[in-house]
Amino acid sequence: MNTSDCILKGVRGQMLTFKADPFFNSEKDCYDYYSDGLLVILDGRIAAIGDYDDIAPVYPGLKDVDEYHDALIVPGFVDCHTHYVQLPMIGSYGDTLLDWLDRYTFPTETRFNDKGFADEVARVFFRQVLANGTTTANVFSTTFEASVDAFFQESERYNTRMISGKVLQDRNLPEALSDISAEESVALSETLLQKWHNRGRQLYAVIPRFAPTSTPMQLRLAGELYQRHSGRGVYMHTHLDEAENEIEWVKSLFPEASDYTDVYRRFGLLGSRSVMAHCCIVSDREWEGLHDYGCGVVHCPSSNLFLGDGEFKCFDAKNPLRPCNVGIGTDVGGGTNFSVVRQLGEAYKVAMLHGNSLSALRCFYMATRGGAETLGLSHAIGSLKPGYEADIAVLDFKPDEFVEWRMGFAENLAEKLFILQTLAPDNMNRATYVAGKKVFDRLRTGSRFMYAADIR
């Protein structure tokens, strides 16, 4: 291979990437593992991956290689549902979901009409997620244009592949946060869609907050907007079946609908890029509908446990007779941390409450390739594979003295992964690469974070 004119970057170490769904296939056939792997990056994409002894001779001009010992190189994590605008109130005392929204969430989000405030929170958000190895997230902003622009502008600086959009909400919330009219709100959403969708690596979502905070008119217009642009890869992102009192509220507001999912169906909001967060209390009929429309669903265990909403039934969602793609969501600020890996430890506990054992390999699949499938992006991210975007996390097997000692008793890779997701130390992520550039390095002198344009 002639690489004399190419600027190549290499990453060397233990590597893990998934190639099939371990819920439906033998786990040993679902992943590739390299005890001493070499990943070659060219122009932000993966050019090659494999055993070091096989790949290195093919690239004799490769001189810039980051080597990681006692670590595991994996695809960057995919956070399928979170709210960057809730960072200022993360960790607020909860009660019920609806009370928590009224007391903390809505007042906090009202502040995002201030672009300076939105810029500050966006900066904090990206540092938190990148420090935890997350390279793609599906993110709620809020009502205001400033909240959308601040998010995407910061994402552009890192060159991350992110999904967001203006939140549509025109009833049952404070006047200062409410859209003035359904027509104006959806028109603004379309303007922002035209501005940001497919601008670099940015992707846009039509986001009705949840059915109770939108009038039927707004939901109808949102569905029309989503359907009009779904062929361009635009998303629909909302909440579904999170808590019992929420579901009862939906029934009272939409008595003509057969269930909560049917509300969204009636307004044209279901489709192959519809992403439904929580899905804790879902009927068999609803699971069938979500499967038939190809919707992705998101398990948010930290948030659901914190607010006492409900318990996502992972094995119901992955029923082989009508399976849904399932991703993991931190759901900050209902969720209490930014770590996708830590969510996996919580997901294991939730599954155990229902008599199911969720293996570490299934968990890490949901955090990487499974998340990419949930977002319809498994052709580009979520795997370490030639042609894919080079979004990478490096997990430290020795982040502190105790974890290093505990790892000495692990007999295989699956046991090491389970230790990481269960103990989930804050500093487990050593480095994060976005489109081949190391935007976070825990050990870098000076700033641990760097914007993509500042990296040569």
Secondary structure in CASP SS format (residue, H / E / C, confidence):
PFRMAT SS
TARGET T0000
AUTHOR 0000-0000-0000
METHOD secondary structure of the structure
MODEL  1
M C 1.00
N C 1.00
T C 1.00
S C 1.00
D C 1.00
C C 1.00
I C 1.00
L E 1.00
K E 1.00
G E 1.00
V E 1.00
R E 1.00
G E 1.00
Q E 1.00
M E 1.00
L E 1.00
T E 1.00
F E 1.00
K C 1.00
A C 1.00
D C 1.00
P C 1.00
F C 1.00
F C 1.00
N C 1.00
S C 1.00
E H 1.00
K H 1.00
D H 1.00
C C 1.00
Y E 1.00
D E 1.00
Y E 1.00
Y E 1.00
S E 1.00
D E 1.00
G E 1.00
L E 1.00
L E 1.00
V E 1.00
I E 1.00
L E 1.00
D C 1.00
G C 1.00
R E 1.00
I E 1.00
A E 1.00
A E 1.00
I E 1.00
G E 1.00
D E 1.00
Y H 1.00
D H 1.00
D H 1.00
I H 1.00
A H 1.00
P H 1.00
V H 1.00
Y C 1.00
P C 1.00
G C 1.00
L C 1.00
K C 1.00
D C 1.00
V E 1.00
D E 1.00
E E 1.00
Y E 1.00
H E 1.00
D E 1.00
A E 1.00
L E 1.00
I E 1.00
V E 1.00
P E 1.00
G C 1.00
F E 1.00
V E 1.00
D E 1.00
C E 1.00
H E 1.00
T E 1.00
H E 1.00
Y H 1.00
V H 1.00
Q H 1.00
L H 1.00
P H 1.00
M H 1.00
I C 1.00
G C 1.00
S C 1.00
Y C 1.00
G C 1.00
D C 1.00
T C 1.00
L H 1.00
L H 1.00
D H 1.00
W H 1.00
L H 1.00
D H 1.00
R H 1.00
Y H 1.00
T H 1.00
F H 1.00
P H 1.00
T H 1.00
E H 1.00
T H 1.00
R H 1.00
F H 1.00
N H 1.00
D C 1.00
K H 1.00
G H 1.00
F H 1.00
A H 1.00
D H 1.00
E H 1.00
V H 1.00
A H 1.00
R H 1.00
V H 1.00
F H 1.00
F H 1.00
R H 1.00
Q H 1.00
V H 1.00
L H 1.00
A H 1.00
N C 1.00
G C 1.00
T E 1.00
T E 1.00
T E 1.00
A E 1.00
N E 1.00
V E 1.00
F E 1.00
S C 1.00
T C 1.00
T C 1.00
F C 1.00
E H 1.00
A H 1.00
S H 1.00
V H 1.00
D H 1.00
A H 1.00
F H 1.00
F H 1.00
Q H 1.00
E H 1.00
S H 1.00
E H 1.00
R H 1.00
Y H 1.00
N C 1.00
T C 1.00
R C 1.00
M E 1.00
I E 1.00
S E 1.00
G C 1.00
K C 1.00
V E 1.00
L E 1.00
Q C 1.00
D C 1.00
R C 1.00
N C 1.00
L C 1.00
P C 1.00
E C 1.00
A C 1.00
L C 1.00
S C 1.00
D C 1.00
I C 1.00
S C 1.00
A H 1.00
E H 1.00
E H 1.00
S H 1.00
V H 1.00
A H 1.00
L H 1.00
S H 1.00
E H 1.00
T H 1.00
L H 1.00
L H 1.00
Q H 1.00
K H 1.00
W H 1.00
H C 1.00
N C 1.00
R C 1.00
G C 1.00
R C 1.00
Q E 1.00
L E 1.00
Y E 1.00
A E 1.00
V E 1.00
I E 1.00
P E 1.00
R C 1.00
F C 1.00
A H 1.00
P H 1.00
T H 1.00
S C 1.00
T C 1.00
P H 1.00
M H 1.00
Q H 1.00
L H 1.00
R H 1.00
L H 1.00
A H 1.00
G H 1.00
E H 1.00
L H 1.00
Y H 1.00
Q H 1.00
R H 1.00
H H 1.00
S H 1.00
G H 1.00
R H 1.00
G C 1.00
V C 1.00
Y E 1.00
M E 1.00
H E 1.00
T E 1.00
H E 1.00
L E 1.00
D C 1.00
E C 1.00
A C 1.00
E H 1.00
N H 1.00
E H 1.00
I H 1.00
E H 1.00
W H 1.00
V H 1.00
K H 1.00
S H 1.00
L H 1.00
F C 1.00
P C 1.00
E C 1.00
A C 1.00
S C 1.00
D C 1.00
Y H 1.00
T H 1.00
D H 1.00
V H 1.00
Y H 1.00
R H 1.00
R H 1.00
F C 1.00
G C 1.00
L C 1.00
L C 1.00
G C 1.00
S C 1.00
R C 1.00
S E 1.00
V E 1.00
M E 1.00
A E 1.00
H E 1.00
C C 1.00
C C 1.00
I C 1.00
V C 1.00
S C 1.00
D H 1.00
R H 1.00
E H 1.00
W H 1.00
E H 1.00
G H 1.00
L H 1.00
H H 1.00
D H 1.00
Y H 1.00
G C 1.00
C C 1.00
G E 1.00
V E 1.00
V E 1.00
H E 1.00
C C 1.00
P H 1.00
S H 1.00
S H 1.00
N H 1.00
L H 1.00
F H 1.00
L H 1.00
G C 1.00
D C 1.00
G C 1.00
E C 1.00
F C 1.00
K C 1.00
C H 1.00
F H 1.00
D H 1.00
A H 1.00
K C 1.00
N C 1.00
P C 1.00
L C 1.00
R C 1.00
P C 1.00
C C 1.00
N E 1.00
V E 1.00
G E 1.00
I E 1.00
G C 1.00
T C 1.00
D C 1.00
V C 1.00
G C 1.00
G C 1.00
G C 1.00
T C 1.00
N C 1.00
F C 1.00
S C 1.00
V H 1.00
V H 1.00
R H 1.00
Q H 1.00
L H 1.00
G H 1.00
E H 1.00
A H 1.00
Y H 1.00
K H 1.00
V H 1.00
A H 1.00
M H 1.00
L H 1.00
H C 1.00
G C 1.00
N C 1.00
S C 1.00
L C 1.00
S C 1.00
A H 1.00
L H 1.00
R H 1.00
C H 1.00
F H 1.00
Y H 1.00
M H 1.00
A H 1.00
T C 1.00
R H 1.00
G H 1.00
G H 1.00
A H 1.00
E H 1.00
T H 1.00
L C 1.00
G C 1.00
L C 1.00
S C 1.00
H C 1.00
A C 1.00
I C 1.00
G C 1.00
S C 1.00
L C 1.00
K C 1.00
P C 1.00
G C 1.00
Y C 1.00
E E 1.00
A C 1.00
D C 1.00
I E 1.00
A E 1.00
V E 1.00
L E 1.00
D E 1.00
F C 1.00
K C 1.00
P C 1.00
D C 1.00
E H 1.00
F H 1.00
V H 1.00
E H 1.00
W H 1.00
R H 1.00
M H 1.00
G C 1.00
F C 1.00
A C 1.00
E C 1.00
N C 1.00
L H 1.00
A H 1.00
E H 1.00
K H 1.00
L H 1.00
F H 1.00
I H 1.00
L H 1.00
Q H 1.00
T H 1.00
L H 1.00
A C 1.00
P C 1.00
D C 1.00
N C 1.00
M C 1.00
N E 1.00
R E 1.00
A E 1.00
T E 1.00
Y E 1.00
V E 1.00
A C 1.00
G C 1.00
K E 1.00
K E 1.00
V E 1.00
F E 1.00
D E 1.00
R C 1.00
L C 1.00
R C 1.00
T C 1.00
G C 1.00
S C 1.00
R C 1.00
F E 1.00
M C 1.00
Y C 1.00
A H 1.00
A H 1.00
D H 1.00
I C 1.00
R C 1.00
END
